[in-house]
Amino acid sequence: MVLVGASVRPGDDLFLTIDHDLRPGEPPLPPDGSGADAAAIGPGNLEDHLGDSDDALIGATRAQMLAYLALRSAPASQLRTVPVPTDRTSRRRRSGLTTPLEDDRLTLAMRADVRGATTRTDPNTLRADMRSMGLDDFLSCRIPGTEVHLGMSRRLFAACERLHEEDLAIAQRTPGLRAEDQPAAANLDLSDKAQEEQRLTQRRIFREQQEEARPRLRPLLRDAYERGATSDWRELLRRPQEPELDLEGDEGLLEAATPETYLAVSRYDLPPARS
């Protein structure tokens, strides 16, 4: 699988990212870059093992950090929550972790049941009714400048927040890693090659400290993950109001979910299918 993303910045600068799971002629990279982790987690995707492997939880949380930061920084008016089945095992996967939702009969039926049974407007009551009928609500927002909607569960959001706090603490202890810690004229006398070597060294130190913190991170992220299941979004976001609960949906969206994440794109922006 190859994931490609691009955006155009002011001044016509093009920013491109490419993320891939496989290297030609070589086996997949082990979770979180460690062969020991791969052996401990076993076959399958990281999200298949979140309940029984702390290393899988660390790997999945780190993999979703950019999505977490996008959700955390989004204005309250752009956040919403979308209903997905609480029972992850009931989702009919087409391939890998992903379950398309727009044609999933179980999801559509459960959403219709909630719409038909819910007459109250209090957000907490709405969510309680929804959970009693077998639906969870994932936080979601549209990424500015795109027609892509990203989201995640309470449990994964809480784990991402804890890991982000730990990574920030490591960055603050790594001299010169953060751009704001470097004087404006600090690198003017260095060649481009020397500057790149310096950046690589700082990143290596940061990565080594992340790995050294792994034994301490395991119980911290597990606790955050479990507590997130019983937290409301107002508490997790530290905002006075819950995000709007979207029970109607958007007929123009193609939706999909993994056990802990959500993705939707506009069907109108997809290229036409090849004949």
C-alpha positions in Angstrom: 0.0 0.0 0.0 1.3 3.5 -0.9 -0.2 6.6 0.6 0.6 9.9 -1.2 -0.4 13.3 0.1 0.2 16.7 -1.4 -0.6 20.4 -0.8 0.2 23.7 -2.4 1.4 26.4 0.0 1.3 30.2 -0.6 3.9 31.1 -3.2 3.1 27.9 -5.2 5.4 25.7 -3.1 4.4 22.0 -3.5 4.6 19.8 -0.4 4.5 16.1 -1.1 4.6 13.1 1.3 4.8 9.4 0.4 4.3 6.6 2.9 4.6 3.0 2.0 4.4 -0.4 3.7 6.6 -2.5 1.4 10.1 -2.2 -0.1 10.7 -3.9 -3.5 12.0 -7.4 -3.0 12.1 -7.0 0.8 9.7 -8.0 3.6 7.6 -5.3 5.3 9.3 -3.2 7.9 8.5 -4.5 11.4 6.2 -2.5 13.6 7.8 0.6 15.1 11.1 -0.3 13.5 12.0 -3.2 15.9 12.3 -6.8 15.0 11.8 -7.7 18.6 8.5 -5.9 18.6 7.4 -7.8 15.5 8.1 -11.1 17.1 6.3 -10.1 20.3 3.2 -8.7 18.4 2.9 -11.5 15.9 1.3 -11.5 12.5 -1.4 -9.0 11.4 -1.8 -5.3 11.7 -0.9 -3.3 14.8 -4.6 -2.4 15.5 -5.4 -6.1 15.7 -3.3 -6.4 18.8 -4.0 -3.2 20.8 -5.8 -5.1 23.5 -3.0 -7.5 24.3 0.3 -5.8 23.2 1.6 -2.6 24.7 4.2 -2.4 21.9 1.4 -2.6 19.3 -0.3 0.2 21.1 2.9 2.3 21.1 3.4 1.6 17.3 -0.2 2.4 16.4 -0.3 5.5 18.5 2.9 6.8 16.9 1.6 6.0 13.4 -1.5 8.2 14.1 0.3 11.1 15.6 -0.2 13.5 12.7 -3.9 12.7 12.6 -4.1 13.4 16.3 -2.3 16.7 15.9 -4.7 17.7 13.1 -7.7 16.9 15.3 -6.3 18.6 18.3 -5.5 21.8 16.5 -8.8 22.0 14.6 -11.3 24.8 15.6 -14.3 23.5 17.6 -16.6 24.5 14.7 -14.9 22.1 12.4 -15.0 19.1 14.7 -17.8 16.5 14.7 -18.3 13.0 15.8 -19.5 10.1 13.5 -21.2 6.9 14.6 -19.4 3.6 14.0 -20.2 0.2 15.4 -18.8 -0.4 18.9 -18.1 -4.0 18.2 -15.0 -3.9 16.1 -15.2 -7.6 15.2 -18.6 -7.1 13.6 -17.2 -4.9 10.8 -16.8 -6.7 7.6 -13.4 -6.0 6.3 -12.7 -5.9 2.6 -9.0 -5.9 2.9 -6.5 -5.4 5.8 -7.9 -3.3 8.6 -10.3 -1.2 6.6 -14.1 -1.5 6.5 -16.0 0.6 4.0 -19.0 2.0 5.8 -21.2 3.7 3.2 -22.5 0.4 2.0 -22.1 -1.6 5.2 -25.6 -2.8 6.1 -25.0 -3.3 9.8 -23.6 0.3 10.2 -26.4 1.8 8.1 -29.1 -0.1 10.0 -27.7 0.9 13.4 -27.4 4.5 12.4 -31.1 4.4 11.2 -32.2 2.9 14.5 -30.5 5.6 16.4 -32.1 8.4 14.3 -35.5 6.8 14.7 -35.2 6.2 18.4 -33.5 9.5 19.5 -35.8 12.4 20.2 -33.7 14.2 22.8 -31.3 17.0 22.0 -28.9 16.9 25.0 -25.6 15.7 23.6 -24.8 13.4 26.6 -28.2 11.8 26.4 -27.8 11.3 22.6 -24.5 9.6 23.1 -25.8 7.4 25.9 -28.7 6.3 23.7 -26.3 5.6 20.9 -23.9 3.5 23.0 -26.8 1.5 24.3 -27.7 0.6 20.7 -24.2 -0.5 19.9 -22.6 2.6 18.3 -19.6 4.5 19.3 -18.7 8.0 18.1 -15.3 8.8 16.6 -14.0 12.4 16.5 -13.5 13.7 12.9 -12.7 16.8 11.0 -12.0 17.7 7.4 -8.4 18.5 6.7 -8.3 22.2 5.5 -7.7 22.5 1.8 -8.7 18.9 1.0 -11.9 16.8 0.9 -10.4 14.3 3.3 -11.9 13.7 6.7 -9.8 12.0 9.4 -10.9 10.7 12.7 -10.2 8.4 15.6 -11.6 6.8 18.7 -11.5 8.1 22.3 -9.1 5.4 23.3 -6.6 6.1 20.6 -6.9 9.9 21.0 -6.1 9.6 24.7 -3.1 7.4 24.0 -1.9 9.8 21.3 -2.2 12.7 23.7 -0.1 10.9 26.4 2.6 9.9 23.8 2.7 13.5 22.5 3.4 14.8 25.9 6.2 12.4 26.4 7.7 13.2 23.0 7.6 16.9 23.8 9.5 16.3 27.0 12.2 14.4 25.1 12.4 17.2 22.5 12.9 19.7 25.3 15.8 17.6 26.7 17.5 17.3 23.2 19.5 20.5 22.6 19.0 22.1 19.3 16.3 19.6 18.1 13.5 22.1 18.0 13.7 25.0 15.5 12.7 27.5 18.2 15.8 26.5 20.3 18.2 27.4 17.5 19.5 31.0 17.2 18.7 32.5 13.8 22.4 32.8 12.9 23.6 29.6 14.5 24.0 27.6 11.3 25.1 30.3 8.8 28.7 29.1 8.9 27.8 25.5 8.2 27.6 23.9 4.8 24.4 22.3 3.6 25.9 18.9 4.2 27.1 19.8 7.7 23.6 21.1 8.5 22.0 17.9 7.2 24.4 15.8 9.3 23.6 17.9 12.3 19.9 17.4 11.8 20.3 13.6 11.3 22.4 13.4 14.5 19.7 15.3 16.5 17.0 13.0 15.1 19.0 9.9 16.0 19.5 11.1 19.6 15.7 11.8 19.8 14.9 8.4 18.4 17.3 6.7 20.9 15.7 8.5 23.8 12.2 7.4 22.5 13.4 3.8 22.6 15.0 4.2 26.0 11.6 5.5 27.3 9.7 2.5 25.9 9.5 0.5 29.2 8.2 3.5 31.0 5.8 4.3 28.1 4.1 0.9 28.1 2.0 1.3 31.3 1.4 5.1 30.7 -0.1 4.6 27.3 -2.1 1.5 28.4 -3.6 3.5 31.2 -4.4 6.4 28.9 -5.9 4.0 26.3 -8.2 2.4 28.9 -9.3 5.6 30.5 -10.1 7.1 27.1 -12.9 4.5 26.7 -14.9 6.0 29.5 -14.0 9.7 28.8 -16.3 12.1 26.9 -14.9 14.2 24.1 -15.4 17.4 26.1 -12.9 16.0 28.7 -10.4 14.7 26.1 -10.4 18.0 24.1 -10.5 20.1 27.3 -13.3 22.2 25.8 -16.6 23.3 27.4 -18.8 21.7 24.8 -19.0 18.3 23.1 -18.4 18.3 19.3 -21.6 18.1 17.2 -22.8 14.5 16.8 -23.5 13.8 13.1 -26.4 11.4 12.8 -27.5 12.4 9.3 -24.2 11.8 7.5 -23.2 13.2 4.1 -24.3 11.2 1.1 -21.3 12.6 -0.8 -18.8 10.9 1.5 -17.2 7.5 1.1 -16.5 6.4 4.6 -14.2 3.7 6.1 -13.0 2.7 9.5 -10.4 0.6 11.2 -10.8 -0.6 14.8 -9.6 2.8 16.1 -9.6 5.3 13.1 -11.9 6.8 10.6 -11.4 8.1 7.0 -13.8 9.7 4.5 -13.3 11.3 1.1 -15.7 13.1 -1.2 -17.0 10.7 -3.9 -17.2 13.7 -6.2 -13.5 14.4 -6.1 -12.4 10.9 -7.0 -11.1 10.3 -10.5 -13.5 8.4 -12.8 -13.2 4.6 -12.7 -11.3 3.1 -15.6 -13.4 1.0 -17.9 
